[in-house]
Amino acid sequence: MRMLLKGGLVYDQGRLVPMDIEVTDGVVTGRGLSIASDADMVFDCQGLAVFPGFADVHVHLREPGFSYKETIETGTRACARGGFTVVGAMPNLNPAPDSDEHLAVQERLIAEQAVIRVLPYAAITIGQKGEGELTDIAGLAHRVIGFSDDGRGVKDLLTMHKAMECCVAADSIIAAHCEDMSLIPAGGAIHDGAFAREHGIPGIPSKSEWAPIARDVDLALATGCRYHVCHVSTRESVEIIRQAKAKGVDVTCETGPHYLLLCQDDLQDLGRFKMNPPLRNREDMAALVEGLLDGTIDMIATDHAPHSAEEKGKGLAKSAMGVVGIETAFPLMYTYFVETGRMSLETLMERMVYAPRKRFRLDGGIEIGDRAEITVFDLNADKTIAPADFLSKGKATPFEGWKVHAECKLTVCGDGIAYCDI
């Protein structure tokens, strides 16, 4: 099958260049002006921006086990609408992907339902308990994007040390949820700051995040493990990672749009403002932005975490942790960083396309010979974020009502059309 994306402004080394793109049997076979083609499908991209598909290494698709929150189908359709063509699916599932048999359950669902590429993580520990027996890292490494106990920190230093050694031997990567639960009071729900004190809500201290990171970067240096830190939210975390990189530690990290655009000053007593880690201080937000711009923070990941309306309707203290973000990430970052001049388009593409693909060894893109992973956006759109319009089952976003100036019009993944509004 042949398709032609005609007349678009194609992203090319920091610029948007008028160009056609031809795709044959899922591979980019042509780039240039006025390509003549007898394509099966022709898409008029006049006036639209054509980007390589975005990559998100931290997404919760909830299957198997929690299909009332999200399914592989609804989640990947939401990803495609957000411009994402490949995602890493976190292992907070039932059963957790901690064995050949359990991973196979998830793989079957992905094969049956996914409209984009979904690469599962396997758990670090059996049952994803954050302690105890390790998963068969050597046996599963070739089938997964990496290993994570996301949702729980690995408690024991020796357990993490052994997991890193196993990942080195298997040439894989650990994506660590860094959270020391011993430092968090019962019922900890939001950042341990002014809002928590004023509203009588137990607070989550910054040290519960940065202390495990400090432990782990030392282990990564000792073992040589490829180590990735999930959802960084504190200024101390950024500085620890900055210093670790300077020492030669093989460490990368991610943060989400909500940590770059919101802080505890923006909190409302609504479940859509509750996520883990929580929104921190304004100084933390500024440090995250600085780290994103200088490359200490390598990539943007949404931590898309859908829940039911009931689970998110109990205020900050009682609602489930997690917000959705896969459909709003690029529009928010483009509108509030690129359009305002705080970040170049080239930097945004590095953080949303090239850095995650390089770190997690993901192919695909818009160059000749690439597996076709392409997304097309109208950068002149005038949209209001409206959760009722989301394709995801999850509707809880702290950005409800925000204005954005980018709207996805088309997403191509291989030889399939994952999303189309042209």
Secondary structure, DSSP 8 states (H G I E B T S, - for coil): -EEEEEEEEEEETTEEEEEEEEEETTEEEEEETT-----SEEEE-TT-EEEE-EEEEEE---TTT-TTT--HHHHHHHHHHTTEEEEEE----SS-S-SHHHHHHHHHHHHHH-SSEEEEEE-SBGGG-SSSSB--HHHHGGGSSEE--TTS----HHHHHHHHHHHHHHT-EEEE----GGGS-TT--EESSHHHHHHT--EE-THHHHHHHHHHHHHHHHHT-EEEE-S---HHHHHHHHHHHHTT--EEEEE-HHHHH--GGG--SSGGG--SS----HHHHHHHHHHHHHTSS-EE---B----TTTT-SHHHHS-S----TTTHHHHHIIIIITTTSS-HHHHHIIIIIHHHHHTT---BSSTTSBBEEEEEETT--EE--GGG-SSS----TTTT-EES-EEEEEEETTEEEEE--
